[in-house]
Amino acid sequence: MAILAGVFGLVAGSAAAETLTIALSTAEIKVNSTFSGETVTLFGVIERDAATVSRNTDYEIAVVLRGPPQDVIERRKDRIAMVWVNSASETIVAAPSFYALDTSGELAEISTPPILARNEIGFDSIDFQYKGRDGADDPVATEFRDAFVRLKKNAGLYSEQPAGVSFIGGTDDVFQAAMWIPANAPDGEYTVEVFLFSGNALLAREEGRLHITKVGFEQLMYSSAHNHALLYGLACVLLALFTGWLAGVIFRRD
């Protein structure tokens, strides 16, 4: 009987919890030669039933758009005898190639650091992995990590918007977030994660997918360079030789 009571208690607890329903304005972005960036809007609804408990605090939302993972080799340059040389390097394994965070408020007011870290919400919470090194409390790894995030931010590939999520329609259960996809965003499958908080507690989580694909001539060149690297390299060399020869013929002085 005690076991049955526990089971019914779990069912009742889950039934009383909020759930999220999300949708993107587009599920696929096609990149061609004229692509200059695009805004993707996420719409979400917080669903409650009659058994949902009342909350003493407002809802807060965090939206994370994460690009496909990539291995990155970072190198640090030091000045030796008035010459800049590579002095150290670090390999970051499976780092997000793109990371955008939109929230309904400041992170410190949305939840606690352990919950944010567990769900990798915010630059400081991204779980970077390093080849042959434990980066948890390693000052060298931290230095490379900070440099990597700074370079990504400068390139427009990492961003945070503390007021990027807004509730619409005068309600507290319908929200939206507009996320900018720059022209230099890597192609591949992106993950959209939406988190619902109240009183610093994580109440619900939902996930979606966004695909960025190259089309036309860009796709042909990209596929050739990655799938037929040798032939692509030879073609580039031959094209350069032909261009040089043609320029010599055109501008030759008799």
C-alpha positions in Angstrom: 0.0 0.0 0.0 2.9 2.4 0.8 4.4 1.7 -2.6 1.1 2.4 -4.3 0.7 5.6 -2.4 4.1 6.7 -3.5 3.3 5.9 -7.1 0.1 7.9 -7.0 1.9 10.7 -5.3 4.4 10.9 -8.2 1.7 10.9 -10.7 -0.2 13.6 -8.9 3.0 15.7 -8.6 3.8 15.4 -12.3 0.2 16.3 -13.2 0.4 19.4 -11.2 3.6 20.6 -12.9 3.7 23.2 -15.8 4.6 22.0 -19.3 6.0 24.0 -22.3 4.9 24.0 -25.9 7.2 25.7 -28.3 7.4 26.5 -32.0 9.9 28.2 -34.3 9.0 30.7 -37.1 11.1 28.5 -39.4 12.7 25.0 -39.0 15.3 25.5 -41.7 17.5 28.4 -42.9 19.0 28.1 -46.4 22.2 29.9 -46.9 23.2 31.2 -50.4 25.5 33.9 -51.8 23.1 36.7 -50.8 22.4 35.5 -47.3 23.1 38.3 -44.8 21.6 36.9 -41.7 18.1 36.1 -40.5 15.9 36.4 -37.4 14.3 33.3 -36.0 11.4 33.8 -33.6 10.5 31.3 -31.0 7.0 31.2 -29.6 6.1 29.4 -26.4 3.1 28.6 -24.2 3.2 27.7 -20.5 0.4 25.1 -20.1 -1.3 24.5 -16.8 -4.2 22.4 -15.7 -6.7 22.6 -12.8 -4.2 20.7 -10.6 -1.3 23.0 -11.1 -0.2 24.6 -7.9 -0.2 28.4 -7.7 3.1 30.2 -7.7 4.1 33.1 -5.4 6.7 34.3 -7.9 6.6 35.2 -11.5 7.7 32.9 -14.3 11.1 33.3 -15.9 12.2 32.0 -19.2 15.7 31.1 -20.6 16.2 30.1 -24.3 19.5 28.6 -25.4 20.2 28.2 -29.1 23.3 25.9 -29.5 25.1 25.2 -32.8 26.8 21.9 -33.8 29.8 20.9 -31.8 33.3 21.5 -33.1 36.9 20.8 -32.0 39.0 23.9 -31.8 42.7 24.3 -31.4 43.6 27.6 -29.8 47.1 29.0 -29.8 48.6 31.7 -27.7 51.2 34.1 -29.1 53.9 35.6 -27.0 56.4 38.2 -27.9 60.0 37.0 -27.9 62.8 39.2 -29.0 60.3 41.6 -30.8 58.8 38.6 -32.7 55.4 37.1 -32.0 55.5 33.3 -31.9 53.2 30.5 -30.9 54.1 29.6 -27.3 51.2 27.3 -26.1 48.1 25.7 -27.5 45.0 24.0 -26.2 42.4 21.8 -27.9 38.8 22.4 -26.8 36.7 19.3 -27.6 33.1 19.5 -28.9 32.7 23.2 -28.2 29.4 24.8 -29.3 30.1 26.5 -32.6 27.2 28.9 -31.9 25.7 29.9 -28.6 22.9 32.4 -28.1 21.1 32.9 -24.8 17.9 34.9 -24.4 16.3 35.4 -21.0 13.4 37.2 -19.5 15.7 38.8 -16.9 19.1 38.7 -15.4 20.6 35.2 -14.9 21.3 35.8 -11.2 17.6 36.5 -10.6 16.3 33.6 -12.6 18.0 30.7 -10.9 20.9 29.5 -8.7 24.5 28.9 -10.1 24.3 25.1 -9.6 21.1 24.8 -11.6 22.4 27.1 -14.3 25.7 25.1 -14.5 23.9 21.8 -14.6 21.8 22.9 -17.6 24.7 24.9 -19.2 22.8 28.2 -19.2 25.2 31.1 -19.7 28.8 31.5 -20.9 30.2 30.6 -17.5 28.1 27.4 -17.4 29.2 25.9 -20.7 30.9 22.6 -20.0 34.0 23.0 -22.1 36.1 19.8 -22.4 39.9 19.9 -23.0 42.0 17.3 -24.7 44.3 15.8 -22.1 43.4 18.3 -19.4 40.8 18.6 -16.6 39.6 22.2 -17.1 37.4 22.4 -13.9 40.0 24.3 -11.8 42.8 24.6 -14.3 44.0 28.2 -14.6 45.6 27.5 -18.0 42.4 26.0 -19.4 40.4 28.9 -18.0 42.6 31.4 -19.8 42.1 29.6 -23.1 38.4 29.3 -22.4 37.9 33.0 -21.7 39.9 33.8 -24.9 37.7 31.4 -26.9 34.5 32.9 -25.7 35.8 36.5 -26.3 36.7 35.6 -29.9 33.3 34.0 -30.5 31.5 37.1 -29.1 33.6 39.4 -31.3 32.6 37.2 -34.3 28.9 37.5 -33.4 28.6 33.7 -32.7 28.2 33.9 -28.9 25.6 36.3 -27.5 23.5 36.9 -24.4 20.3 39.0 -24.2 19.0 39.5 -20.7 15.8 41.0 -22.0 15.5 38.8 -25.1 12.4 36.9 -23.9 9.1 38.8 -23.5 5.6 37.8 -22.5 3.0 38.9 -25.0 -0.7 39.5 -25.0 -0.8 40.8 -21.5 -0.5 37.3 -20.1 2.1 35.4 -18.1 1.9 32.2 -20.1 2.6 33.2 -23.7 6.1 34.4 -24.6 8.5 34.9 -27.6 12.2 35.4 -28.3 13.8 36.7 -31.4 17.2 35.2 -32.1 19.6 36.6 -34.7 21.4 34.1 -37.0 24.4 36.0 -38.5 25.7 35.3 -42.0 28.8 33.5 -40.6 26.8 31.0 -38.5 28.1 27.5 -39.2 25.7 25.1 -41.0 24.3 22.0 -39.4 21.7 21.0 -36.8 21.1 23.5 -34.0 19.4 22.7 -30.7 16.9 25.1 -29.1 16.4 24.5 -25.4 13.7 26.4 -23.4 13.7 26.4 -19.6 10.9 27.6 -17.3 11.7 28.9 -13.8 9.8 30.2 -10.9 11.3 31.1 -7.5 14.7 30.0 -8.8 13.4 26.5 -9.3 13.4 24.7 -12.7 9.8 23.7 -13.5 9.9 22.5 -17.1 12.2 22.1 -20.1 11.4 21.7 -23.8 13.7 21.2 -26.8 13.5 21.9 -30.6 15.6 21.7 -33.7 16.8 24.3 -36.3 18.7 23.3 -39.4 21.0 25.7 -41.3 22.0 24.4 -44.8 24.0 25.8 -47.6 22.4 25.7 -51.1 23.5 26.5 -54.6 27.1 27.2 -55.5 28.1 27.5 -51.8 26.9 24.0 -51.1 28.8 22.7 -54.2 32.0 24.4 -53.1 31.6 23.3 -49.4 30.9 19.7 -50.4 33.8 19.6 -52.8 36.3 21.0 -50.3 35.2 18.5 -47.6 34.4 15.4 -49.5 36.9 15.6 -52.3 39.7 17.6 -50.8 42.5 16.4 -53.1 40.5 17.1 -56.3 39.3 20.5 -54.9 42.9 21.5 -54.1 44.1 20.5 -57.6 41.3 22.4 -59.2 42.2 25.5 -57.2 45.8 25.3 -58.3 44.9 24.8 -62.0 42.5 27.7 -61.8 45.2 29.9 -60.3 47.7 28.9 -63.0 45.1 29.5 -65.7 44.2 32.9 -64.3 47.9 33.9 -64.2 48.5 32.8 -67.7 45.4 34.6 -69.0 46.4 37.8 -67.3 49.8 37.5 -68.9 48.3 37.1 -72.3 45.9 40.0 -71.9 48.4 42.5 -70.5 51.4 41.3 -72.5 53.3 44.1 -74.3 54.3 43.3 -77.8 
